[in-house]
Amino acid sequence: MAIGFLCLLPALGAAVPARAQVLINPAALVQLAGVAPQAATVSPPRPATHRAIRRIARRPTPPVVAAVARSAPPAPTPVVARPPPKPAVIAPVALRFAAGSAALPGNAAAALRQICTQSGGFVAVDATAPGDPSDPSVAMRLSLARALAVRDALTACGIPGTRILPRALGDLPGRDDNAALVTGAVKP
């Protein structure tokens, strides 16, 4: 506000002082920052120099309003998020296929009945097949055909196809080459 007033003075024909003196009270700055003042770090204000400074008429300053001591709002209590319940896993069912065949074994309907009746979640079908050193894709194609045959049997008993995850694993070392492992989860 005072700067705007100083800009108008030349237009009125008044002389504008070339310099202005500014006094800063370090103790007040420290107090505004919220730190308790320390005697060693606060230096006393410098004395004013005696130069002729024209006093500019100022508006009366508003009365100082005492700052109301505000207490910090209480810290919110942290909300502990509970992890979602893990679905119960149904005992896995292992189906053993004939060598080189993707046809379901005879006991497949009885073995898959438990998964068809209890599963409400996702069902994973992991199928394997023996590998051929001359053509590695043979194991992948046969294991995919086996996984899709199990998927078709599960959809026939009422499980939606969108909840079945058929996985063709091919030839895995350490696993039975002619098997499909079916695992299901009960929806919580």
C-alpha positions in Angstrom: 0.0 0.0 0.0 2.8 2.4 0.9 4.6 1.6 -2.4 1.5 2.6 -4.3 1.4 5.9 -2.4 5.1 6.5 -3.1 4.5 6.1 -6.8 1.8 8.9 -6.6 4.1 11.4 -4.9 6.1 12.4 -8.0 2.8 13.2 -9.7 1.9 15.5 -6.8 5.2 17.3 -7.1 6.6 16.0 -3.8 10.1 14.8 -3.5 10.5 11.1 -3.0 13.2 10.0 -0.7 16.0 8.1 -2.4 16.6 5.7 0.5 14.5 4.2 3.1 15.5 2.6 6.3 14.1 -0.8 7.3 14.6 -2.2 10.7 14.1 -5.9 11.2 13.6 -7.4 14.6 15.1 -10.9 14.5 13.4 -11.8 17.7 10.0 -11.1 16.2 10.9 -13.2 13.1 11.9 -16.1 15.3 8.7 -15.8 17.4 6.6 -15.8 14.2 8.4 -19.0 13.1 7.2 -20.7 16.3 10.7 -21.1 17.8 11.4 -19.9 21.3 13.8 -17.0 21.1 17.3 -17.5 22.4 19.4 -14.7 23.8 22.6 -15.9 22.1 21.2 -16.0 18.5 19.2 -12.8 18.6 21.1 -9.6 18.0 19.8 -6.2 19.1 18.5 -4.0 16.4 20.9 -1.5 14.8 20.5 2.1 15.7 18.9 4.3 13.2 21.2 6.6 11.1 20.6 10.3 11.5 19.7 11.3 8.0 16.9 13.5 7.0 14.0 11.4 6.0 10.8 12.9 5.1 8.0 11.4 7.0 5.1 10.4 4.8 1.7 10.6 6.3 0.5 7.1 7.1 -2.9 5.8 7.7 -3.6 4.9 11.3 -2.6 1.3 11.9 -5.4 -1.1 13.0 -5.2 -2.2 16.6 -3.2 -5.4 17.1 -5.4 -8.3 17.7 -4.0 -10.8 20.2 -3.5 -14.2 18.5 -5.9 -16.7 19.9 -4.1 -19.7 21.1 -5.4 -22.5 19.0 -4.9 -26.0 20.1 -4.0 -28.5 17.4 -6.9 -30.7 16.4 -6.7 -34.2 17.9 -4.8 -36.6 15.7 -7.2 -38.9 13.8 -7.1 -42.5 14.9 -5.6 -44.6 12.2 -8.0 -47.0 10.5 -6.5 -50.4 10.2 -7.6 -52.0 7.0 -8.3 -55.7 7.3 -7.1 -57.8 4.5 -9.9 -59.5 2.5 -10.6 -63.0 3.6 -8.6 -65.6 1.6 -10.8 -68.1 -0.1 -10.6 -71.6 1.2 -8.9 -74.0 -1.2 -10.5 -77.2 -2.2 -8.3 -80.3 -2.1 -6.6 -80.6 -5.5 -7.8 -83.3 -7.9 -5.2 -85.1 -10.0 -6.3 -86.7 -13.3 -4.1 -89.2 -15.0 -4.3 -89.3 -18.8 -3.4 -92.2 -21.1 0.0 -91.7 -22.9 -0.4 -89.5 -25.9 -4.1 -88.9 -25.4 -6.2 -85.9 -24.5 -9.4 -87.9 -23.7 -10.6 -87.6 -20.1 -10.0 -90.7 -18.0 -13.0 -92.8 -16.9 -12.9 -91.6 -13.3 -12.8 -87.9 -14.3 -16.5 -87.2 -13.6 -16.4 -88.6 -10.1 -13.1 -86.9 -9.3 -14.3 -83.5 -10.5 -17.7 -83.7 -8.7 -16.2 -82.3 -5.5 -14.9 -79.2 -7.4 -18.2 -78.8 -9.2 -20.2 -78.8 -6.0 -18.0 -76.8 -3.7 -16.2 -74.3 -6.0 -17.6 -70.8 -6.2 -14.2 -69.1 -7.0 -11.7 -69.7 -9.6 -10.6 -73.1 -10.8 -7.1 -73.7 -12.1 -6.3 -76.6 -14.5 -2.5 -77.3 -14.9 -1.9 -79.9 -17.6 1.4 -81.5 -18.6 2.5 -83.8 -21.4 5.7 -85.7 -22.3 8.1 -83.8 -24.5 9.6 -84.8 -27.8 13.3 -83.7 -28.2 12.8 -83.3 -32.0 9.6 -81.1 -31.6 9.1 -79.2 -28.3 5.7 -77.9 -29.4 4.2 -81.4 -29.2 4.2 -81.3 -25.4 2.6 -77.9 -25.3 -0.1 -78.8 -27.8 -1.0 -82.1 -26.0 -1.0 -80.4 -22.6 -3.3 -77.6 -23.9 -5.7 -80.2 -25.4 -5.8 -81.9 -21.9 -6.4 -78.6 -20.1 -9.2 -77.7 -22.5 -10.8 -81.2 -22.1 -10.9 -80.7 -18.3 -12.3 -77.2 -18.8 -15.1 -78.6 -20.9 -16.0 -81.1 -18.2 -16.1 -78.4 -15.6 -18.3 -76.1 -17.7 -20.6 -79.1 -18.3 -21.1 -79.5 -14.5 -22.0 -75.8 -14.0 -18.8 -73.8 -13.4 -18.8 -70.7 -15.7 -16.0 -70.8 -18.3 -14.8 -67.3 -17.1 -13.8 -68.8 -13.7 -11.7 -71.6 -15.2 -8.0 -71.0 -15.9 -6.6 -73.7 -18.2 -2.8 -73.7 -18.3 -0.7 -75.8 -20.6 2.6 -76.4 -18.9 4.2 -78.8 -21.5 7.0 -81.0 -20.4 8.1 -80.0 -16.8 11.0 -81.8 -15.2 10.0 -83.4 -11.9 6.3 -83.6 -12.7 4.1 -86.4 -14.0 4.0 -86.1 -17.8 0.5 -87.5 -18.2 -1.4 -85.6 -15.5 -3.6 -82.7 -15.0 -3.9 -81.0 -11.6 -7.2 -79.3 -10.9 -7.4 -76.9 -7.9 -10.4 -74.9 -7.0 -11.3 -72.2 -4.4 -14.4 -71.6 -2.4 -15.7 -68.1 -3.0 -15.8 -66.2 0.4 
